[in-house]
């Protein structure tokens, strides 16, 4: 097994592990929100907005994880510069922007949520650039296929 194959297999395992951990977090989050309420230095109760934000982001997070799993599976099959991967990268970038929007709303309650907002928006922009590079690579590959 080459280094590249090991890396792809490891990435697939990590994605599947993240799916299981996110699923477990769905059940743990109400308890974590209560603990946060007790240890928070601010005295306002943000349990409900926190849970709404978490579950909204978790739904998008599951989409991200399943799309990443499919992207890695395509790469493992040797299908790198294909239109399907462009579509998957587009979905990933949209998901990042959705998370950015959700956390922006929550930032009304906790200013530090802006960190997640900006990070998610930044990842969304990076994914858009990568998607555009993939689009150009697919175009060049198709052009080369027609020349031969």
N, C-alpha and C positions, 0 to 999 in steps of 0.2 A: 504494500500500500504506500503510495507516494505521500509526501508532505501535504500536497494540495488536497488529496482525497481525505487524509486524516483531518485536515482543517475543516473541510466541508462536513464530514461526519460529526465532528465535535460541535460545530455550529448548529447542526440539526438537533443534537442531543441537548444543547443549551437552550434552544428555542422550546423544545418539548418540556424541559424542566421549568422554564419560565411560565409556560401555560399552566402547568400543575400548581406552581407557586401562586400565580394570579388567581387561580380557581380557589385555592385555600384562603387567599386574602379576602375573597368575597365574604367568607364566613367570619373571619377574624376582625374585619374592619369595624363593626359596631362596638366591639369591646375596646379596640384601639382608640376609637373616637371618645369613648367614655374616659379612658385613661388620659387622653390628651386634654379633655375638659378639666380633669382634676389637677393636672400638673401645669396647665397653662397659666402664665403670669397675667394674662388679660382676663378680666372677669366676665366678659360677655360669652354667652353660650352659642358656639358655632357648630354644634354637633350635627344638626340637620343640614345646613349648607355644606359642611365637610363631607357628609355621607352622600349627598346628591352629587357633589363634585367628584368624589371618588368613584361612585358607581357609573357615572357618565363617562369618566375617563377610562374606567375598567372595560366598559363595552367597546370603546374605540381601541383600547390596548389589546383586547382579544383579536380584533380585526387585524391590527398590526402584526401580532404574533403569527396568526394563520397565513397572512400574506407573506411574511418573511419566510415561513416554512415552505411555502410554495415556491418562492424565489430561489431558495437554497436547493430545493428539489430540482428545479429547472437547471440550475448551474451544475448540479451533480450529474444530470443527464447530458451535459455538454451543450445545452441550449442557453447561451449567454446573451448574444446580441440578437434577440428576437422581439417581435412586437408584444408578446405576452408579458415579458419582463418590463417593457416600457409601461404597460398598463398597470402592472403591480407597483412600480416605482411611483407612478402618479397617485395611486390609491394611498400609498404610504405617506406621500407628502400632504395629501388632503387630510389624512388622519392626524398628522402632526399639527396642522393648522386648526383642526377642530379642537384638539386638546389645548392648544394655545388660547382659543376663544373661551373654552370652558373655564380654564384657570384664570383667565382675565376677569371673568365674572366673579369668581371666588376671591380674587385679590381685593375686592371691595371689603371683605371681612378680615383678611390677613394679607398685609402688604408683601410679605415674603413670597407669596404665590406668584408675584411678578417674575421671580427667578425661573420658575417652571414655565411661565408664559413665554418669556424670551427664549429659553432653551428650546422649547417645542417649536416656536416659530423659526428659530435658527436652523434646527434639524429639517424642518419643512423646506426651507430655502436650499439647503445643501442637497436634499433629495431632488428638488426641481432641477438643479444644475446637473446632477448625475443622470436624471431622466433625459435631459436635453442631450447630454453626451451619448447616451445609449441610442437615442433617436438618430443622431448623426451617424453613429457606428452602423446601425441597421441600414440606413440609407446608403452608406458607402459599400457595405457588404452586398446589398442587392444590386447596386450599380456594377460591382465587380463580377457578380454572378452572371449578369447579362452580357458582359464583355467577353467572357470565356466561351 
